[in-house]
């Protein structure tokens, strides 16, 4: 499924794609709009709780800036609300930093939680 949060598509798949677009484009307004207030991000190195805290971390505290997140695959059930994304984190030169799988959980149309697995 393809979609774009900016085009009015409020599907979970569109929200997941918009999430990476917001990160890669430093669009913190869009990022905040995508997340539920009680958003939680579970990563191998830390857990961030709360929409405002997460946006602050991404805006001001990320260990690596100017990265990109190419999506290699996106999985979801037509009748489900969860999305799984397989992708890569690339550094500013386009070199691979890590491969990841993000599991998105939604509350309505808002992203409630992302659990990240890396290798």
N, C-alpha and C positions, 0 to 999 in steps of 0.2 A: 504494500500500500504506500502510496506517496501522498504527501500533503504538506501544507505550509501554514503555520500558525497565523502568519500575517494575512493569508487569503481568506480567513474565516473558518478554515477547517479546524475544528476543536477536537479531533480524534486524538487518542493517546499516541498514535504513531506520529502525527503531525507535531504534537507537543514535544516528543522525544527529539525529533529532528530540529525543532526550533531551539531546544536546550543547547545543543552543540553549536548551532549558529550564533546564539547569544554569547556563549563562552568564547568562540573563535573571533567574534566581532566586537568583543568588549562592550556588548549591549546589556548593561546591568539593569536597565528599566525592563527590557523584555524578559531577562532572567527572573527578576522579581515577580513579574506578571505570571510566569509559568508555574511558580512554586506555591504550594499551600503554606499558610503562616507557620504551621508546626512542622515544616519540611525537615527531613533528616537525611544526611548523606553518610553512609557507612563505607569507609575506604579501608584498605589494608593498613594504612599508616595513621588513621585518625577517624573520629566520628564528629561531624558538625551537625548541630541541632539548631533549628530555627531558620526561617527564610532570611531574616536580616543578617544573622551571623554568617550564613553561607555566602550571601552576596558580598558582604564585607570581606570575607576571606578571598573570594575570587577576584575582587576589585583591588585589594590592597596587600594581600599576604601570600599569594600564590608563589611557590618556590621557583616556577619557571613561567615566564610571560611569553606572549607571541607564539603560542603553540597552536596546533590545529588537531582536529579530531575527525579524520575520515571515517565514515561509517562503512564497514564491509558487509554487514547484514543487519536486518531489522526483522524481528519475529514478534508476531502477536496473533491472538485468536480473534476472529471476526466478532465473536460474542463475548470476548473478554476485555478486561480493563488494564491488564499488565502488558508491558512491552519489554523485550530483551534486545539489546543492541550489542553487536560485536564490532569492535573498531580498533583503531590505533591512535596513540598519542604521538605526534611528531613535534620535534623541536623547531625553532625558527628557521633552521637550514633544511628542514624536511626529512631529517634523520629520525629513525624510529627510537622512541624512548621506551615505550611499553605497549603491549597489546592488552586490550581490556574487554570485559563483558560487563555491561551495566544492566541491572534489573530495575525497571521503573515500576513503581506502584502508584496508583492514582486515587485521588479523592475527588469524585466528579470529574471535572476537566483539569484539575490542578495536580501537579506532581507532588505526591505525599512523601515518597522515599525513593532514594536510589541506592542500591547496594552494588559496589564496584568490586570486581574480581580482576586481578592482573596476572600477567606472566611475562 
